[in-house]
Every structure is written in C-alpha cells, then in structure tokens.
Amino acid sequence: MNTLVIYDSLYGNTEKVANAMAEALGKEAKAVKVGQVKAGGLKDYAYVLIGSPTQGGRPTKAMQSFLAGLTEDDVLGKRFAAFDTRAQAFIVKLFGWAAPKIEKALKSKRANCTAQPQGFFVEGTKGPLAEGELKRAGTWAKAIIAGLPTNLMPGEFNVKTKE
Ligand SMILES: Cc1cc2nc3c(=O)[nH]c(=O)nc-3n(C[C@H](O)[C@H](O)[C@H](O)COP(=O)(O)O)c2cc1C
C-alpha cells in the first residue's frame, strides 16, 4: 500500500519521526516536507500520515495552510492519520496539541481518519526526541497500515490528546 508521510519541522524532530515511519513501512512509503507537496500530490497514495510540531497548541502555519488547501477530491478514498511532536512540560497541556487539530481539519474535508491522533515527545523545546520515540513512530505507522487498532496497543499509544 502506498503511503505518503507529510510533515513540517522547525528543529528536525518531526522530520526524524516522519522518516522513521516511512523507513518502517519500506519502499512503498515516502516522507516529504509539507511545502513540497503539489496540488493533486496525494493521488497516488492509499494512506496519508500527516504530522507537525506543536506550536502554540497548533500545527505550524505551513501545515495549517496545506490543510486548508486540501479539497474533498484530494482526500476521497484515502485513509489518513495525524501525528505531532510536542514538549513534555505540564504548562503546554493547557493549549492542546497539533495532531487533534490536524485531524479536525482533515475531517472538515470529509477525510477518513483511521487512527487516533498520536503525539511523540521531545525533550525541552527543541528536542532531541525522547528515548524510544522513533521506534514507537515506526510501530504506530505499521499498525495503521496493518489495520490494527492503535488505541488498544500497549504502552504509550494511549497518550491523551485534546483539541
Ligand atoms: C514557537 C513554539 C511554540 C511551541 N508551542 C508548543 C506547545 O504549545 N505545546 C507543545 O507541546 N510544544 C510546543 N513547542 C515545542 C515544539 O512542539 C517542539 O519544538 C517540536 O516538537 C519540535 O519539532 P521540530 O523539531 O520538528 O520542529 C513549541 C515550540 C516553538 C518553537
């Protein structure tokens, strides 16, 4: 199944997560930065995983405008899942995270979202990624393509998210 992982990244952590997902899925998957996806660029893909750093509780501006530009035709017949990277500090929980907002934007285009939005943690503000997150990213992506219910997986797949 062809999978496109679309990401944005300021400090490189979300890029690493996206690449880990594409690598785990093998040669039928690729990761591209959000600015490189052209209009109609989803058409060859059955699965589209979309991820952004959480900034002020939201996806980046570039990701927000990409999502705003998607049409119902772009998303028709595909399966989507949203992820983000986020800090671990208590205070940031007040603002929510990017992945649920990505999902909300996708659903507003009538996209079929097949997994709970997922967050991957960075240390501090700029990273690096917390230990084990790249492996978890690969496992999450494989579970989605395999049709497994990621919300029932053991360990940190049950990270709480809110809008
Ligand atoms: C301007 C700015 C705002 C941020 N706001 C949040 C936030 O609201 N919640 C959060 O969990 N992390 C926040 N962070 C931390 C980012 O989520 C973190 O830098 C990001 O996950 C790193 O991913 P990247 O290396 O791909 O940019 C913020 C970072 C920046 C630079």
The ligand as an ORCA input file, in Angstrom:
! r2SCAN-3c Opt
* xyz 0 1
  C       7.128     28.821     18.910
  C       6.991     27.468     19.555
  C       5.817     27.156     20.231
  C       5.686     25.897     20.849
  N       4.500     25.603     21.467
  C       4.326     24.356     21.988
  C       3.072     23.967     22.555
  O       2.106     24.723     22.592
  N       2.942     22.709     23.053
  C       3.973     21.806     22.998
  O       3.781     20.674     23.460
  N       5.181     22.138     22.475
  C       5.370     23.381     21.968
  N       6.583     23.713     21.400
  C       7.646     22.701     21.325
  C       7.576     22.055     19.952
  O       6.469     21.189     19.896
  C       8.869     21.336     19.595
  O       9.821     22.348     19.332
  C       8.685     20.461     18.385
  O       8.009     19.291     18.735
  C       9.986     20.111     17.760
  O       9.700     19.578     16.492
  P      10.582     20.018     15.244
  O      11.996     19.724     15.616
  O      10.107     19.151     14.136
  O      10.353     21.472     14.981
  C       6.743     24.961     20.789
  C       7.920     25.296     20.105
  C       8.046     26.524     19.486
  C       9.324     26.849     18.760
*
